[in-house]
Amino acid sequence: MLAGALVVGSPVVVAAESSSSCHAHKVATGDGRCLPDHDRDGLADQAERKSHGTDPKRADTDSDGIEDGLEKVLGGP
């Protein structure tokens, strides 16, 4: 497991201060892969489309002031 990472189903949401081999606009998975995260909210684009029902191009899909990745960690919609 990566230091500073929170597991939210799959993929792993990587905290900003985490050291990971993923480059900008990517999140790390538990198996070492890096997946695209174009809005940099901590949720992989694929997971936003298929699992979370959020917009991979908007960090705060519902415009409530809480980014989608944090909202999923907190158990929000």
DRENLUM-500393 format. One record per residue (C-alpha): residue in one letter; chain; x, y, z. Coordinates in nm, 4 decimals. Example, Ala and Ser with C-alpha at 12.3 -4.5 7.8 and 13.67 -1.06 7.14 Angstrom:
BEGIN
<node><residuo>a</residuo><cadena>A</cadena><x>1.2300</x><y>-0.4500</y><z>0.7800</z></node>
<node><residuo>s</residuo><cadena>A</cadena><x>1.3670</x><y>-0.1060</y><z>0.7140</z></node>
This chain:
BEGIN
<node><residuo>m</residuo><cadena>A</cadena><x>0.0000</x><y>0.0000</y><z>0.0000</z></node>
<node><residuo>l</residuo><cadena>A</cadena><x>0.1225</x><y>0.3510</y><z>-0.0748</z></node>
<node><residuo>a</residuo><cadena>A</cadena><x>0.2043</x><y>0.5814</y><z>0.2137</z></node>
<node><residuo>g</residuo><cadena>A</cadena><x>-0.0619</x><y>0.8477</y><z>0.2563</z></node>
<node><residuo>a</residuo><cadena>A</cadena><x>-0.3211</x><y>0.6671</y><z>0.0425</z></node>
<node><residuo>l</residuo><cadena>A</cadena><x>-0.6849</x><y>0.6052</y><z>0.1228</z></node>
<node><residuo>v</residuo><cadena>A</cadena><x>-0.8611</x><y>0.3028</y><z>-0.0215</z></node>
<node><residuo>v</residuo><cadena>A</cadena><x>-1.1979</x><y>0.3879</y><z>-0.1750</z></node>
<node><residuo>g</residuo><cadena>A</cadena><x>-1.3108</x><y>0.0655</y><z>-0.3369</z></node>
<node><residuo>s</residuo><cadena>A</cadena><x>-1.0878</x><y>0.0559</y><z>-0.6389</z></node>
<node><residuo>p</residuo><cadena>A</cadena><x>-0.8742</x><y>0.2460</y><z>-0.7372</z></node>
<node><residuo>v</residuo><cadena>A</cadena><x>-0.6739</x><y>0.3940</y><z>-0.4524</z></node>
<node><residuo>v</residuo><cadena>A</cadena><x>-0.7205</x><y>0.7635</y><z>-0.3871</z></node>
<node><residuo>v</residuo><cadena>A</cadena><x>-0.3726</x><y>0.9113</y><z>-0.3462</z></node>
<node><residuo>a</residuo><cadena>A</cadena><x>-0.3220</x><y>1.1978</y><z>-0.1036</z></node>
<node><residuo>a</residuo><cadena>A</cadena><x>-0.1398</x><y>1.4972</y><z>-0.2497</z></node>
<node><residuo>e</residuo><cadena>A</cadena><x>0.1645</x><y>1.4510</y><z>-0.0245</z></node>
<node><residuo>s</residuo><cadena>A</cadena><x>0.1940</x><y>1.0825</y><z>-0.1091</z></node>
<node><residuo>s</residuo><cadena>A</cadena><x>0.5056</x><y>0.9630</y><z>-0.2823</z></node>
<node><residuo>s</residuo><cadena>A</cadena><x>0.4058</x><y>0.7577</y><z>-0.5805</z></node>
<node><residuo>s</residuo><cadena>A</cadena><x>0.5503</x><y>0.6726</y><z>-0.9173</z></node>
<node><residuo>c</residuo><cadena>A</cadena><x>0.2410</x><y>0.8149</y><z>-1.0882</z></node>
<node><residuo>h</residuo><cadena>A</cadena><x>0.2805</x><y>1.1439</y><z>-1.2724</z></node>
<node><residuo>a</residuo><cadena>A</cadena><x>0.0416</x><y>1.4389</y><z>-1.2671</z></node>
<node><residuo>h</residuo><cadena>A</cadena><x>-0.3176</x><y>1.3682</y><z>-1.3609</z></node>
<node><residuo>k</residuo><cadena>A</cadena><x>-0.2905</x><y>1.0011</y><z>-1.2558</z></node>
<node><residuo>v</residuo><cadena>A</cadena><x>-0.3912</x><y>0.7938</y><z>-0.9511</z></node>
<node><residuo>a</residuo><cadena>A</cadena><x>-0.2271</x><y>0.4754</y><z>-0.8281</z></node>
<node><residuo>t</residuo><cadena>A</cadena><x>-0.4118</x><y>0.1476</y><z>-0.7943</z></node>
<node><residuo>g</residuo><cadena>A</cadena><x>-0.3427</x><y>-0.1157</y><z>-0.5319</z></node>
<node><residuo>d</residuo><cadena>A</cadena><x>-0.1619</x><y>-0.3262</y><z>-0.7921</z></node>
<node><residuo>g</residuo><cadena>A</cadena><x>0.0887</x><y>-0.0574</y><z>-0.8895</z></node>
<node><residuo>r</residuo><cadena>A</cadena><x>-0.0823</x><y>0.0716</y><z>-1.2045</z></node>
<node><residuo>c</residuo><cadena>A</cadena><x>-0.1378</x><y>0.4413</y><z>-1.2712</z></node>
<node><residuo>l</residuo><cadena>A</cadena><x>-0.4739</x><y>0.5423</y><z>-1.4163</z></node>
<node><residuo>p</residuo><cadena>A</cadena><x>-0.5717</x><y>0.8785</y><z>-1.5700</z></node>
<node><residuo>d</residuo><cadena>A</cadena><x>-0.7332</x><y>1.1388</y><z>-1.3417</z></node>
<node><residuo>h</residuo><cadena>A</cadena><x>-0.7710</x><y>1.4451</y><z>-1.5611</z></node>
<node><residuo>d</residuo><cadena>A</cadena><x>-0.9660</x><y>1.6562</y><z>-1.3096</z></node>
<node><residuo>r</residuo><cadena>A</cadena><x>-0.7196</x><y>1.5672</y><z>-1.0297</z></node>
<node><residuo>d</residuo><cadena>A</cadena><x>-0.9894</x><y>1.4848</y><z>-0.7745</z></node>
<node><residuo>g</residuo><cadena>A</cadena><x>-0.8298</x><y>1.1558</y><z>-0.6687</z></node>
<node><residuo>l</residuo><cadena>A</cadena><x>-1.0694</x><y>0.9315</y><z>-0.8620</z></node>
<node><residuo>a</residuo><cadena>A</cadena><x>-0.9561</x><y>0.7610</y><z>-1.1809</z></node>
<node><residuo>d</residuo><cadena>A</cadena><x>-1.1482</x><y>0.8741</y><z>-1.4907</z></node>
<node><residuo>q</residuo><cadena>A</cadena><x>-1.2628</x><y>0.5182</y><z>-1.5605</z></node>
<node><residuo>a</residuo><cadena>A</cadena><x>-1.3986</x><y>0.4772</y><z>-1.2057</z></node>
<node><residuo>e</residuo><cadena>A</cadena><x>-1.5796</x><y>0.8114</y><z>-1.2293</z></node>
<node><residuo>r</residuo><cadena>A</cadena><x>-1.7574</x><y>0.7002</y><z>-1.5475</z></node>
<node><residuo>k</residuo><cadena>A</cadena><x>-1.8307</x><y>0.3390</y><z>-1.4535</z></node>
<node><residuo>s</residuo><cadena>A</cadena><x>-1.8683</x><y>0.3281</y><z>-1.0749</z></node>
<node><residuo>h</residuo><cadena>A</cadena><x>-1.9205</x><y>0.6688</y><z>-0.9197</z></node>
<node><residuo>g</residuo><cadena>A</cadena><x>-2.1461</x><y>0.8506</y><z>-1.1652</z></node>
<node><residuo>t</residuo><cadena>A</cadena><x>-1.9252</x><y>1.1595</y><z>-1.1517</z></node>
<node><residuo>d</residuo><cadena>A</cadena><x>-1.7756</x><y>1.3674</y><z>-1.4331</z></node>
<node><residuo>p</residuo><cadena>A</cadena><x>-1.4077</x><y>1.2858</y><z>-1.4981</z></node>
<node><residuo>k</residuo><cadena>A</cadena><x>-1.3612</x><y>1.6377</y><z>-1.6380</z></node>
<node><residuo>r</residuo><cadena>A</cadena><x>-1.4953</x><y>1.8200</y><z>-1.3274</z></node>
<node><residuo>a</residuo><cadena>A</cadena><x>-1.3300</x><y>1.7800</y><z>-0.9860</z></node>
<node><residuo>d</residuo><cadena>A</cadena><x>-1.6559</x><y>1.8792</y><z>-0.8140</z></node>
<node><residuo>t</residuo><cadena>A</cadena><x>-1.9313</x><y>1.7270</y><z>-1.0284</z></node>
<node><residuo>d</residuo><cadena>A</cadena><x>-2.2229</x><y>1.8471</y><z>-0.8139</z></node>
<node><residuo>s</residuo><cadena>A</cadena><x>-2.0706</x><y>2.1932</y><z>-0.7416</z></node>
<node><residuo>d</residuo><cadena>A</cadena><x>-2.1133</x><y>2.1605</y><z>-0.3644</z></node>
<node><residuo>g</residuo><cadena>A</cadena><x>-1.7582</x><y>2.2743</y><z>-0.2839</z></node>
<node><residuo>i</residuo><cadena>A</cadena><x>-1.6295</x><y>1.9232</y><z>-0.2048</z></node>
<node><residuo>e</residuo><cadena>A</cadena><x>-1.4186</x><y>1.7469</y><z>-0.4676</z></node>
<node><residuo>d</residuo><cadena>A</cadena><x>-1.5552</x><y>1.4125</y><z>-0.5859</z></node>
<node><residuo>g</residuo><cadena>A</cadena><x>-1.2692</x><y>1.2055</y><z>-0.4405</z></node>
<node><residuo>l</residuo><cadena>A</cadena><x>-1.3109</x><y>1.3506</y><z>-0.0922</z></node>
<node><residuo>e</residuo><cadena>A</cadena><x>-1.6863</x><y>1.3212</y><z>-0.1176</z></node>
<node><residuo>k</residuo><cadena>A</cadena><x>-1.6543</x><y>0.9462</y><z>-0.1860</z></node>
<node><residuo>v</residuo><cadena>A</cadena><x>-1.4192</x><y>0.9051</y><z>0.1127</z></node>
<node><residuo>l</residuo><cadena>A</cadena><x>-1.6682</x><y>1.0862</y><z>0.3359</z></node>
<node><residuo>g</residuo><cadena>A</cadena><x>-1.9593</x><y>0.8770</y><z>0.2062</z></node>
<node><residuo>g</residuo><cadena>A</cadena><x>-2.1356</x><y>1.1561</y><z>0.0204</z></node>
<node><residuo>p</residuo><cadena>A</cadena><x>-2.3436</x><y>1.1230</y><z>-0.2965</z></node>
